[in-house]
Amino acid sequence: MKFPWHCKTGIIEHTRMLNVEFNEKRNLNPVKIFITGPPASGKTFYADKIIKGYNLPRIHVKQLVEQAMAMANVGEEEEQDELGAAIKAKIEELKDGEVERIAAENEAAGVEDPPEPDRDALFVRVPDEFLYKLLKLRLQENDCRNRGYILDGFPRTYKDCQNIFLKQVAKYDEEGALIEPEEPELEEGEEKSWDEYIIDDTIAPTSTIVMKQKDEYLLTRVKNLPESVVAGTHYTVADTKRRLLLYKSANMSDTADPSVHQFFREHNV
């Protein structure tokens, strides 16, 4: 029989479609909120209030970093997936660079027989490209798709938002089959073009909260935090000043990229 199929390969192949239709039919809209603002402005405090009210998962960049490191450091008896292997290879490459930097510093300082650096103790940052991938995977998990989420403080920049929340416009061949999108190879220093990209409504937030406060107030607040709250955190005056500068350069600059919340304004969030 010839007729247009809605689900030709069956329910199991199209479970995600069934999930979406179930929610749309019953008007079960997930509560997806992104909260941003300068350090110590109250993002986590208010995120926790909303979480308790709506029973939402809270997603923070620290969780993504911990997941990346866990994926890179799986035990010998565990099978490492492709993404974990890529993260491990990049981290080892960054540590090699850090070892070379330390050796060069020792040589310049005339240090004789310096000790071998402890590679396990070397600090390297997980590259943004992997944080983007891990966040997109997390936002596609069942709890986020069906209940929603609170995204606390990450993405940090307009560019982060582009890499996380934009997807290529779908293209089809002459027979109506979806053409798999390809990422063009960029030359060194070449910026990616986002001309044929649209916002990915399946993972993007539907509401944005922007916390605002003056630097003087935030620094005074950090100074007055009890030791029990500050211990083991970034809430020192020196670190808060550094993070304030980073936030302002990314979100309050007349010459750099637009602010992180401008991205959502442009996409009617």
N, C-alpha and C positions, 0 to 999 in steps of 0.2 A: 504494500500500500504506500502511496506517495502522499505525504502530508508534511507540513512544517513541524519539526520536533521542538519541543520546549526543553526536554531533558533526555536527549537521545541515549546517553550512556548510563542512565539510571540514577537512583537516589544517592547511592554511596559516592558516586563521582561528583555529585552536586550538593553535598551536605551543606556547604557554606551558603549556596543559593537558598536552600530550604530554611536555614537559620535566619537569613535576611528577610525572606518573605514572611516568616512567622512573626518576627518582631514588627515589621511594617504593618501587617494586617491588624495587629493588636495595639498599635501605637506605642510600642515599648521602645522608647528612644533612650539610648545610653547617655549618661551625664559625663561629658568629656570636657575637662577644664584644664587650661594651662595657666599657671600662676607665675608671674615674673616680677622682678624689682631688684633694687640694690641689696647688698648684704645687710643683714640685721634689720630688714624692714618689716619682718613678720610673715614672710611667705610660708614657712613651715608651720608656724603657729596657726594661721588661718586655714592652711591646707588640712591640718589635723581636725579642725572643727568641721570642715565640709565632709571629710572622710567619715566621721562619726555620724553625720546626718544622713549621708547617702549610701554608706557601706561600700566605698570605692577602694580599689587598690591605689596606693601612692607609689609613683615612679620617680626616682631620683637618680641623678647621674652617678652617684656613688654605687648604687646597685648595679648599674651597667658596667662600671669599671671592675667591680668584684666578679661579675659574671665573666667578663673577658679574661681576667687573670685565671679564673678557675678553668675555663675552656682551654687556655694555653698550657696549664699545668696538670693535665689529667694524668693519672697513674699509668704505669706500664700495662696493667691488666685491663685498663679501660680503652675503648676504641675512640680515637679522636676524629671528630668530623672535619669537613673541609674548612669551615670558618675558623674552628679552633686551631687548626694547623696553620692557617694564614696568619692568625693573631700571634701564635707562638713564633713563627718565622720572623715577623716584623719586630717583635719585642727583642728577640735575640740579636737582630741587626742593630737595633737602637742601643742595646747593651754593649755590643762590640764598639760602637762609636763612643760610648761613655768611657770604656776601658782605654781606648786610644787617647781620649781627651785627658784622662788622669795621668797616663804615661807621659804625655807631652808636657803637662804642668810640672810633673816631678823632674823631668829632664831640664826644663827651663830653670827650675829652682835649684838644680844641682844636687838633688837627693840621690844618694848612692844606695843601691840594693833596696829599692822601695818594696813593700809587701805587695803581693798579688791582690788586686781588688776582689772583694767577695761579690761575685756576680749576682747571687741571690739577694744581696742587700742593696744592690744598685737600684735607684729609683728612676724609672722611665715612664712617661705618660702613654696611655693607650691612645693611638692615633684616632682622630675624629671619625675617619671613614668606618672604623669598626664600631664605634659608639652609635653612629647613624644606623648601621645594619642591625645591631642588637636592639635598639629602640623600636625600629619598625617591626621587627619580629615580635617584640613584647606587646606592642599595641594591636597586633593581630591575634593575640591569644583570646580564648573564650571569655574570660572575665572582663577584659577591656572592651571587647566588641559588644558584649551583651549588657554589662552594667555601666561601663565607662571607666574613667580614671581621673586622678589628679596628677598632672605633670608638674613637678615642683622644681622650677628654676632652670630647667634644660629643655629645649635649646636655649643657648645664651645669645646668639647673634642672628641677624637676618639671613646670613649665609647658611647657618645651621638649619634654619627653617626650610630653606629651599631644598637642601639635601635630604631632609627627612619627610616633608609633607607634600612635595610636588612629584607628580608622575607624568610620564610621557603620554601624549594624546594617543588613544588607540587607533591603529591603522589596520586595514583589512585588504586582502588580495582580491582578485577578480571573482573568486568563488565564494567570497565572504568569510574566509578563514582569517583568524587574528594573526597578524604578523608580529613575531617576537621582537620587542624593542632592542636596539643595540646602542650601547654607550660608545660614542666616538672617542678615539684616542686623541688626547690633548698633547700638544707640544709643551715643552717646559715654559712656564710663565703664561700659558694661554688660559684664559678664563672660559669656563663652561657657559654655553648659551642655554637659557631657559625659555626660549621663544615658544617651543612646542610642548610646553609642560602645563599641567593644570593641577589644582589642589586635589589630593587624594582624600575624598570624604570618608573613606572607610576607616582611616586612622586619625585624621586631623581633629583637633579640638573644636567644639561648637561654642565654647565660651572662653574668654580670656580675662584674667584679673591682673591689673598692673598696679603694684604697690609703689607709692611715691613718698619720699621724705627727704629733708635736707641733710647734707653731710654732717653738719654740726650735731644735729639730734642723734643720728645713727652712731657717731663716735662716742657721744656722751652715754648713750644707752649701753654700748659695749663696755665702756669703762666701769659702769655701775653693775654689770652682771656679776652674780656671785661666783666664787671660785669653783663651786660644784658644777655649775653650768658650763663654765669656760674650759675646764680641764679636758684635754684631748680633742679640742675643736679648733676651728679657724678664728674664733672670736677673741683675738687679741687686737689691740689698737693698731699695731703695725700691719698685721695681715688684713685687717678691715680696710685700712687706707689703700693698700695694694689692690684689693678686690674692688673697692669703689672706683679706682682709676680704670680698671679693666672694664667694669660695667659701663662707666660713662664714655669711654672711648668707643665701645661697641654700640651704645644706644643713645648717646647724647652728643654726637659729633656732627658738625655741619659739612665735613669733607669726606667722611668715611661712608660705609654702607648705611642704609636706613636702619631704624631701630627694629628690635625683634617684634615689638607690638605693631609696628607699621606693616609688617608682613601680613598680620591677621586682619588689619584694617583693609588692606588691599583685596583680601579674599572674603570680605563681608562676615568675618567672625566677630 
